Amino acid sequence: MCRNIHTLHNFEPAATDDEVHAAALQFVRKISGSTKPSNANAEAFNRAVEEIAHISRHLLEDLVSTAPPKNREIEADKAKARSAKRFAAA
């Protein structure tokens, strides 16, 4: 499940709220072992996602980097190349 969590720090433009929320959702899914909580656990699950997204946004705002910001398209191309190489070798 966590393979879907991508690095969000040091990109231009900065990570969107949707990206931060998606990462928080994947994290909570992994921790809870559930992709969709039962009705009894839905409130706790959703609260955890919102709280983790909130604190993640603060973390991203506070992190400092001396490296130049990464380009999303270039990083996506690199990931595709790694994936193609990995699955071609199998």
C-alpha positions in Angstrom: 0.0 0.0 0.0 2.7 2.5 0.9 4.3 2.4 -2.5 1.8 5.1 -3.4 3.2 7.6 -0.9 5.6 9.8 -2.8 8.1 12.3 -1.6 6.4 15.7 -1.3 9.3 17.8 -0.1 11.3 20.2 -2.3 9.2 20.3 -5.4 8.3 23.2 -7.5 5.4 23.9 -7.3 4.9 22.8 -3.7 2.8 19.8 -2.8 -0.9 20.4 -3.1 -3.4 19.8 -0.3 -4.7 16.8 -2.3 -1.3 15.3 -2.5 -0.7 15.7 1.2 -4.2 14.2 1.9 -3.5 11.2 -0.4 -0.2 10.5 1.4 -2.0 10.7 4.8 -4.7 8.4 3.6 -2.2 5.8 2.4 -0.3 6.0 5.7 -3.5 5.5 7.7 -4.5 2.6 5.5 -1.1 0.9 6.0 -1.1 1.5 9.8 -4.7 0.3 10.2 -4.4 -2.6 7.8 -7.7 -1.5 6.1 -8.4 0.3 2.9 -11.9 1.1 4.0 -12.8 1.1 7.6 -16.0 -0.3 9.1 -18.7 2.0 10.1 -17.6 1.6 13.7 -14.1 2.8 12.9 -14.8 5.3 10.2 -14.7 8.4 12.5 -11.4 7.4 14.0 -10.0 6.6 10.6 -11.1 9.8 9.0 -9.9 11.9 12.0 -6.4 10.2 11.8 -6.2 11.0 8.1 -7.1 14.7 8.7 -4.7 15.0 11.6 -1.8 13.4 9.8 -2.5 15.5 6.7 -2.5 18.6 8.9 0.8 17.8 10.7 2.4 16.7 7.3 1.5 20.1 5.8 3.3 21.8 8.8 6.3 19.5 8.3 6.5 20.4 4.6 6.3 24.1 5.4 9.0 23.9 8.0 11.6 21.7 6.2 14.6 23.5 4.7 16.6 22.4 1.8 19.8 23.8 0.1 19.1 21.6 -3.0 17.3 23.1 -5.9 13.6 22.2 -6.1 12.9 19.1 -8.1 10.8 19.1 -11.3 7.8 16.8 -11.1 7.9 15.8 -14.8 11.6 14.9 -14.6 11.1 12.9 -11.4 8.1 11.1 -13.0 10.2 10.2 -16.0 13.0 8.8 -13.7 10.4 6.7 -11.8 9.0 5.3 -15.1 12.5 4.4 -16.3 13.3 2.6 -13.0 10.0 0.8 -13.2 10.6 -0.3 -16.8 14.1 -1.5 -15.9 12.9 -3.4 -12.8 10.0 -5.2 -14.6 12.0 -5.8 -17.8 14.6 -7.8 -15.7 11.9 -10.0 -14.2 
